[in-house]
């Protein structure tokens, strides 16, 4: 089973007090992206890092000092996660992996067990098209709305001004899909994907309910919600550093 991991990493670290690409901000003395690459190296065959144009030299310098099988591609404009992920399309077409995984560069708390569980979910019996772990949050940043049968039918975003429940089901910034889902379904969805009313970006998460109406989408719960904490603020950074030390 071959897998490629796409890592959208075009953001800056200004909210963390870091003057540079967010993915290279130190966490416990290591660049943030070090944790991501190390976590998935055993299950993916190649990494595709999506970077802003101005950050390409910094990523080239970083990767030049490592042995990771990785390449950088450019996201010309910061127009959202959906176009960021699709910047990896030429690489996916060239490599032709069985699966395409996606994770945000700041999701460094994902455990080995979660990675193993996701791989088993995608590789197991059945025709799973897309799979990802979820976490319960109070209050949620993202909330997936499900129908009576458990199928995801909508997604709400707090930053877009959507009405949110007090407790909700959020993603953990990690997703897996078959290659054909990436190259066919995600590309089809992107053609008509609307710009959000709040941030004026083109979001990736609405693809999930769109796909769930057409193909099997599987989820599983994370036992520890701290795995799903993204490093966006200094408080997040300290919390994740403490969690990683505890887990070690």
C-alpha positions as YAML, in Angstrom:
chain: A
units: angstrom
residues:
- id: 1
  name: UNK
  ca: [0.00, 0.00, 0.00]
- id: 2
  name: UNK
  ca: [1.56, 3.29, -1.07]
- id: 3
  name: UNK
  ca: [0.59, 6.58, 0.50]
- id: 4
  name: UNK
  ca: [1.58, 10.21, 0.00]
- id: 5
  name: UNK
  ca: [1.09, 12.75, 2.78]
- id: 6
  name: UNK
  ca: [0.15, 16.27, 1.71]
- id: 7
  name: UNK
  ca: [1.03, 18.94, 4.30]
- id: 8
  name: UNK
  ca: [-0.47, 22.40, 3.72]
- id: 9
  name: UNK
  ca: [2.14, 24.69, 5.29]
- id: 10
  name: UNK
  ca: [1.69, 28.09, 3.68]
- id: 11
  name: UNK
  ca: [0.82, 29.91, 6.90]
- id: 12
  name: UNK
  ca: [3.09, 32.23, 8.86]
- id: 13
  name: UNK
  ca: [3.87, 31.93, 12.56]
- id: 14
  name: UNK
  ca: [2.92, 35.47, 13.51]
- id: 15
  name: UNK
  ca: [0.32, 34.37, 16.10]
- id: 16
  name: UNK
  ca: [3.04, 32.29, 17.73]
- id: 17
  name: UNK
  ca: [5.46, 35.19, 17.82]
- id: 18
  name: UNK
  ca: [7.59, 33.50, 15.14]
- id: 19
  name: UNK
  ca: [8.87, 35.51, 12.19]
- id: 20
  name: UNK
  ca: [8.85, 32.84, 9.52]
- id: 21
  name: UNK
  ca: [6.89, 29.89, 8.15]
- id: 22
  name: UNK
  ca: [4.65, 28.47, 10.85]
- id: 23
  name: UNK
  ca: [5.75, 24.91, 10.08]
- id: 24
  name: UNK
  ca: [9.34, 25.79, 11.01]
- id: 25
  name: UNK
  ca: [8.46, 27.36, 14.37]
- id: 26
  name: UNK
  ca: [10.34, 25.54, 17.16]
- id: 27
  name: UNK
  ca: [8.36, 23.26, 19.44]
- id: 28
  name: UNK
  ca: [10.43, 21.80, 22.23]
- id: 29
  name: UNK
  ca: [13.54, 22.86, 20.32]
- id: 30
  name: UNK
  ca: [12.55, 21.21, 17.02]
- id: 31
  name: UNK
  ca: [10.83, 22.65, 13.95]
- id: 32
  name: UNK
  ca: [7.14, 21.91, 14.16]
- id: 33
  name: UNK
  ca: [7.15, 20.00, 10.90]
- id: 34
  name: UNK
  ca: [9.81, 17.62, 12.28]
- id: 35
  name: UNK
  ca: [7.14, 16.04, 14.45]
- id: 36
  name: UNK
  ca: [4.80, 15.57, 11.49]
- id: 37
  name: UNK
  ca: [7.40, 13.99, 9.23]
- id: 38
  name: UNK
  ca: [8.66, 11.70, 11.97]
- id: 39
  name: UNK
  ca: [5.16, 10.55, 12.90]
- id: 40
  name: UNK
  ca: [4.17, 9.47, 9.37]
- id: 41
  name: UNK
  ca: [7.51, 8.29, 7.96]
- id: 42
  name: UNK
  ca: [6.67, 4.64, 8.66]
- id: 43
  name: UNK
  ca: [3.39, 4.65, 6.72]
- id: 44
  name: UNK
  ca: [3.84, 7.03, 3.79]
- id: 45
  name: UNK
  ca: [6.23, 6.80, 0.88]
- id: 46
  name: UNK
  ca: [6.58, 10.53, 0.18]
- id: 47
  name: UNK
  ca: [5.72, 13.93, 1.63]
- id: 48
  name: UNK
  ca: [4.42, 16.90, -0.35]
- id: 49
  name: UNK
  ca: [4.71, 20.19, 1.53]
- id: 50
  name: UNK
  ca: [2.61, 23.07, 0.24]
- id: 51
  name: UNK
  ca: [4.37, 26.37, 0.95]
- id: 52
  name: UNK
  ca: [3.96, 30.06, 0.25]
- id: 53
  name: UNK
  ca: [6.28, 31.46, -2.45]
- id: 54
  name: UNK
  ca: [8.35, 33.50, 0.01]
- id: 55
  name: UNK
  ca: [8.86, 30.44, 2.24]
- id: 56
  name: UNK
  ca: [10.32, 28.15, -0.42]
- id: 57
  name: UNK
  ca: [13.98, 29.01, 0.38]
- id: 58
  name: UNK
  ca: [13.42, 28.33, 4.09]
- id: 59
  name: UNK
  ca: [11.84, 24.95, 3.38]
- id: 60
  name: UNK
  ca: [14.58, 24.08, 0.87]
- id: 61
  name: UNK
  ca: [17.19, 24.87, 3.51]
- id: 62
  name: UNK
  ca: [15.37, 22.81, 6.13]
- id: 63
  name: UNK
  ca: [14.86, 19.78, 3.87]
- id: 64
  name: UNK
  ca: [18.45, 19.99, 2.67]
- id: 65
  name: UNK
  ca: [19.55, 19.06, 6.16]
- id: 66
  name: UNK
  ca: [17.24, 16.05, 6.45]
- id: 67
  name: UNK
  ca: [16.81, 12.65, 4.81]
- id: 68
  name: UNK
  ca: [13.03, 12.85, 4.38]
- id: 69
  name: UNK
  ca: [11.64, 11.88, 0.97]
- id: 70
  name: UNK
  ca: [9.84, 15.17, 0.52]
- id: 71
  name: UNK
  ca: [9.20, 17.86, -2.05]
- id: 72
  name: UNK
  ca: [7.81, 21.38, -1.80]
- id: 73
  name: UNK
  ca: [5.14, 22.83, -4.06]
- id: 74
  name: UNK
  ca: [3.93, 26.42, -4.13]
- id: 75
  name: UNK
  ca: [0.53, 27.81, -3.21]
- id: 76
  name: UNK
  ca: [0.67, 31.12, -5.12]
- id: 77
  name: UNK
  ca: [-2.09, 32.86, -3.14]
- id: 78
  name: UNK
  ca: [-3.51, 32.19, 0.37]
- id: 79
  name: UNK
  ca: [-6.99, 31.32, -0.88]
- id: 80
  name: UNK
  ca: [-7.82, 28.50, 1.53]
- id: 81
  name: UNK
  ca: [-7.13, 24.88, 2.39]
- id: 82
  name: UNK
  ca: [-9.01, 23.42, -0.56]
- id: 83
  name: UNK
  ca: [-6.77, 25.02, -3.21]
- id: 84
  name: UNK
  ca: [-3.74, 24.42, -0.97]
- id: 85
  name: UNK
  ca: [-4.35, 20.68, -0.96]
- id: 86
  name: UNK
  ca: [-4.95, 20.62, -4.70]
- id: 87
  name: UNK
  ca: [-1.57, 22.28, -5.28]
- id: 88
  name: UNK
  ca: [-0.26, 18.74, -4.73]
- id: 89
  name: UNK
  ca: [-2.26, 17.39, -7.68]
- id: 90
  name: UNK
  ca: [0.67, 17.24, -10.16]
- id: 91
  name: UNK
  ca: [2.74, 15.31, -7.62]
- id: 92
  name: UNK
  ca: [-0.10, 12.87, -6.95]
- id: 93
  name: UNK
  ca: [-0.63, 12.35, -10.68]
- id: 94
  name: UNK
  ca: [3.08, 11.64, -11.10]
- id: 95
  name: UNK
  ca: [3.48, 9.33, -8.10]
- id: 96
  name: UNK
  ca: [0.11, 7.52, -8.39]
- id: 97
  name: UNK
  ca: [-0.08, 6.37, -4.75]
- id: 98
  name: UNK
  ca: [-2.89, 4.11, -3.55]
- id: 99
  name: UNK
  ca: [-3.92, 6.67, -0.96]
- id: 100
  name: UNK
  ca: [-3.52, 10.38, -0.33]
- id: 101
  name: UNK
  ca: [-3.31, 11.52, 3.28]
- id: 102
  name: UNK
  ca: [-3.57, 15.14, 4.37]
- id: 103
  name: UNK
  ca: [-2.59, 16.74, 7.65]
- id: 104
  name: UNK
  ca: [-2.15, 20.33, 8.77]
- id: 105
  name: UNK
  ca: [1.43, 21.26, 9.61]
- id: 106
  name: UNK
  ca: [0.48, 22.21, 13.19]
- id: 107
  name: UNK
  ca: [-1.17, 18.88, 14.14]
- id: 108
  name: UNK
  ca: [1.84, 17.46, 15.92]
- id: 109
  name: UNK
  ca: [0.08, 15.64, 18.77]
- id: 110
  name: UNK
  ca: [-1.32, 12.79, 16.67]
- id: 111
  name: UNK
  ca: [-0.26, 9.48, 18.17]
- id: 112
  name: UNK
  ca: [1.21, 6.38, 16.56]
- id: 113
  name: UNK
  ca: [-1.96, 4.48, 17.50]
- id: 114
  name: UNK
  ca: [-4.12, 6.97, 15.62]
- id: 115
  name: UNK
  ca: [-1.95, 6.68, 12.52]
- id: 116
  name: UNK
  ca: [-2.15, 2.88, 12.72]
- id: 117
  name: UNK
  ca: [-5.93, 3.02, 13.21]
- id: 118
  name: UNK
  ca: [-6.36, 5.30, 10.20]
- id: 119
  name: UNK
  ca: [-4.27, 3.02, 8.01]
- id: 120
  name: UNK
  ca: [-6.29, -0.01, 9.12]
- id: 121
  name: UNK
  ca: [-9.55, 1.82, 8.42]
- id: 122
  name: UNK
  ca: [-8.45, 2.68, 4.90]
- id: 123
  name: UNK
  ca: [-6.88, -0.71, 4.19]
- id: 124
  name: UNK
  ca: [-9.61, -2.87, 5.71]
- id: 125
  name: UNK
  ca: [-12.52, -4.65, 4.12]
- id: 126
  name: UNK
  ca: [-15.07, -2.57, 2.28]
- id: 127
  name: UNK
  ca: [-14.84, 0.35, -0.08]
- id: 128
  name: UNK
  ca: [-13.85, 3.14, 2.28]
- id: 129
  name: UNK
  ca: [-13.36, 6.27, 0.19]
- id: 130
  name: UNK
  ca: [-12.33, 8.66, 2.95]
- id: 131
  name: UNK
  ca: [-11.56, 8.32, 6.65]
- id: 132
  name: UNK
  ca: [-10.50, 10.54, 9.52]
- id: 133
  name: UNK
  ca: [-10.42, 10.73, 13.33]
- id: 134
  name: UNK
  ca: [-12.72, 13.08, 15.24]
- id: 135
  name: UNK
  ca: [-12.69, 14.61, 18.72]
- id: 136
  name: UNK
  ca: [-15.35, 15.97, 21.04]
- id: 137
  name: UNK
  ca: [-14.76, 19.61, 21.94]
- id: 138
  name: UNK
  ca: [-16.35, 22.19, 24.26]
- id: 139
  name: UNK
  ca: [-16.83, 24.59, 22.58]
- id: 140
  name: UNK
  ca: [-16.05, 23.19, 19.13]
- id: 141
  name: UNK
  ca: [-14.07, 25.04, 16.47]
- id: 142
  name: UNK
  ca: [-15.58, 22.73, 13.83]
- id: 143
  name: UNK
  ca: [-18.76, 20.71, 14.17]
- id: 144
  name: UNK
  ca: [-19.89, 17.90, 11.89]
- id: 145
  name: UNK
  ca: [-23.66, 17.55, 11.62]
- id: 146
  name: UNK
  ca: [-24.92, 13.98, 11.16]
- id: 147
  name: UNK
  ca: [-28.28, 12.58, 10.10]
- id: 148
  name: UNK
  ca: [-30.22, 9.90, 11.99]
- id: 149
  name: UNK
  ca: [-28.13, 7.22, 10.33]
- id: 150
  name: UNK
  ca: [-24.84, 8.79, 11.38]
- id: 151
  name: UNK
  ca: [-23.85, 10.12, 7.97]
- id: 152
  name: UNK
  ca: [-22.14, 13.51, 7.92]
- id: 153
  name: UNK
  ca: [-24.48, 15.92, 6.15]
- id: 154
  name: UNK
  ca: [-23.01, 19.32, 7.01]
- id: 155
  name: UNK
  ca: [-20.06, 21.03, 8.66]
- id: 156
  name: UNK
  ca: [-20.10, 24.23, 10.70]
- id: 157
  name: UNK
  ca: [-17.11, 26.56, 11.16]
- id: 158
  name: UNK
  ca: [-16.87, 28.86, 14.16]
- id: 159
  name: UNK
  ca: [-14.52, 31.22, 12.33]
- id: 160
  name: UNK
  ca: [-17.06, 31.56, 9.53]
- id: 161
  name: UNK
  ca: [-19.70, 32.75, 12.00]
- id: 162
  name: UNK
  ca: [-21.81, 29.56, 11.92]
- id: 163
  name: UNK
  ca: [-24.10, 28.77, 14.85]
- id: 164
  name: UNK
  ca: [-22.20, 26.26, 17.00]
- id: 165
  name: UNK
  ca: [-23.40, 23.83, 19.69]
- id: 166
  name: UNK
  ca: [-21.93, 23.95, 23.20]
- id: 167
  name: UNK
  ca: [-20.30, 20.58, 22.55]
- id: 168
  name: UNK
  ca: [-19.47, 19.30, 19.11]
- id: 169
  name: UNK
  ca: [-17.58, 16.84, 16.96]
- id: 170
  name: UNK
  ca: [-14.46, 18.27, 15.36]
- id: 171
  name: UNK
  ca: [-11.77, 16.92, 13.09]
- id: 172
  name: UNK
  ca: [-8.18, 16.41, 14.26]
- id: 173
  name: UNK
  ca: [-6.54, 17.85, 11.16]
- id: 174
  name: UNK
  ca: [-5.80, 14.42, 9.67]
- id: 175
  name: UNK
  ca: [-7.58, 12.85, 6.68]
- id: 176
  name: UNK
  ca: [-7.06, 9.92, 4.30]
- id: 177
  name: UNK
  ca: [-8.63, 9.18, 0.93]
- id: 178
  name: UNK
  ca: [-8.17, 6.89, -2.02]
- id: 179
  name: UNK
  ca: [-6.20, 8.27, -4.93]
- id: 180
  name: UNK
  ca: [-9.26, 8.34, -7.19]
- id: 181
  name: UNK
  ca: [-11.16, 10.35, -4.58]
- id: 182
  name: UNK
  ca: [-8.41, 12.96, -4.62]
- id: 183
  name: UNK
  ca: [-7.96, 13.10, -8.39]
- id: 184
  name: UNK
  ca: [-11.61, 12.77, -9.39]
- id: 185
  name: UNK
  ca: [-14.00, 13.71, -6.58]
- id: 186
  name: UNK
  ca: [-11.97, 16.45, -4.91]
- id: 187
  name: UNK
  ca: [-11.21, 18.01, -8.29]
- id: 188
  name: UNK
  ca: [-14.91, 17.87, -9.20]
- id: 189
  name: UNK
  ca: [-15.90, 19.42, -5.88]
- id: 190
  name: UNK
  ca: [-13.34, 22.19, -6.30]
- id: 191
  name: UNK
  ca: [-14.87, 23.33, -9.60]
- id: 192
  name: UNK
  ca: [-18.02, 24.56, -7.89]
- id: 193
  name: UNK
  ca: [-16.81, 25.10, -4.31]
- id: 194
  name: UNK
  ca: [-18.02, 28.45, -3.01]
- id: 195
  name: UNK
  ca: [-15.92, 31.07, -1.28]
- id: 196
  name: UNK
  ca: [-16.90, 31.25, 2.38]
- id: 197
  name: UNK
  ca: [-18.88, 34.27, 3.54]
- id: 198
  name: UNK
  ca: [-16.69, 34.96, 6.57]
- id: 199
  name: UNK
  ca: [-13.03, 34.44, 5.71]
- id: 200
  name: UNK
  ca: [-13.54, 34.58, 1.93]
- id: 201
  name: UNK
  ca: [-11.56, 31.36, 1.59]
- id: 202
  name: UNK
  ca: [-12.32, 28.06, -0.10]
- id: 203
  name: UNK
  ca: [-12.56, 25.50, 2.68]
- id: 204
  name: UNK
  ca: [-11.70, 21.81, 2.43]
- id: 205
  name: UNK
  ca: [-14.03, 20.43, 5.11]
- id: 206
  name: UNK
  ca: [-17.30, 20.95, 3.15]
- id: 207
  name: UNK
  ca: [-15.93, 18.30, 0.79]
- id: 208
  name: UNK
  ca: [-16.60, 15.68, 3.48]
- id: 209
  name: UNK
  ca: [-20.44, 15.90, 3.57]
- id: 210
  name: UNK
  ca: [-20.41, 16.33, -0.23]
- id: 211
  name: UNK
  ca: [-18.47, 13.08, -0.59]
- id: 212
  name: UNK
  ca: [-20.44, 11.28, 2.15]
- id: 213
  name: UNK
  ca: [-23.57, 11.59, 0.01]
- id: 214
  name: UNK
  ca: [-21.78, 9.66, -2.74]
- id: 215
  name: UNK
  ca: [-19.30, 7.25, -1.14]
- id: 216
  name: UNK
  ca: [-18.43, 5.61, 2.20]
- id: 217
  name: UNK
  ca: [-16.81, 8.02, 4.68]
- id: 218
  name: UNK
  ca: [-15.57, 6.49, 7.95]
- id: 219
  name: UNK
  ca: [-14.66, 8.18, 11.22]
- id: 220
  name: UNK
  ca: [-13.35, 7.05, 14.58]
- id: 221
  name: UNK
  ca: [-13.05, 8.79, 17.94]
- id: 222
  name: UNK
  ca: [-9.75, 9.85, 19.46]
- id: 223
  name: UNK
  ca: [-9.51, 8.65, 23.08]
- id: 224
  name: UNK
  ca: [-7.59, 11.79, 24.11]
- id: 225
  name: UNK
  ca: [-8.81, 15.09, 22.67]
- id: 226
  name: UNK
  ca: [-5.38, 16.62, 23.22]
- id: 227
  name: UNK
  ca: [-4.21, 14.75, 20.13]
- id: 228
  name: UNK
  ca: [-6.37, 17.04, 18.05]
- id: 229
  name: UNK
  ca: [-4.99, 20.35, 19.36]
- id: 230
  name: UNK
  ca: [-3.42, 22.43, 16.62]
- id: 231
  name: UNK
  ca: [-0.55, 24.76, 17.51]
- id: 232
  name: UNK
  ca: [-1.99, 28.19, 16.70]
- id: 233
  name: UNK
  ca: [-1.19, 30.33, 19.74]
- id: 234
  name: UNK
  ca: [1.51, 30.43, 22.44]
- id: 235
  name: UNK
  ca: [-0.96, 28.77, 24.83]
- id: 236
  name: UNK
  ca: [-1.50, 25.95, 22.32]
- id: 237
  name: UNK
  ca: [2.25, 25.56, 21.94]
- id: 238
  name: UNK
  ca: [2.81, 25.23, 25.69]
- id: 239
  name: UNK
  ca: [-0.11, 22.80, 26.04]
- id: 240
  name: UNK
  ca: [1.12, 20.57, 23.22]
- id: 241
  name: UNK
  ca: [4.70, 20.64, 24.49]
- id: 242
  name: UNK
  ca: [3.43, 19.50, 27.90]
- id: 243
  name: UNK
  ca: [1.29, 16.78, 26.30]
- id: 244
  name: UNK
  ca: [4.20, 15.46, 24.25]
- id: 245
  name: UNK
  ca: [6.45, 15.37, 27.32]
- id: 246
  name: UNK
  ca: [3.77, 13.49, 29.26]
- id: 247
  name: UNK
  ca: [3.26, 11.00, 26.45]
- id: 248
  name: UNK
  ca: [6.99, 10.43, 26.07]
...
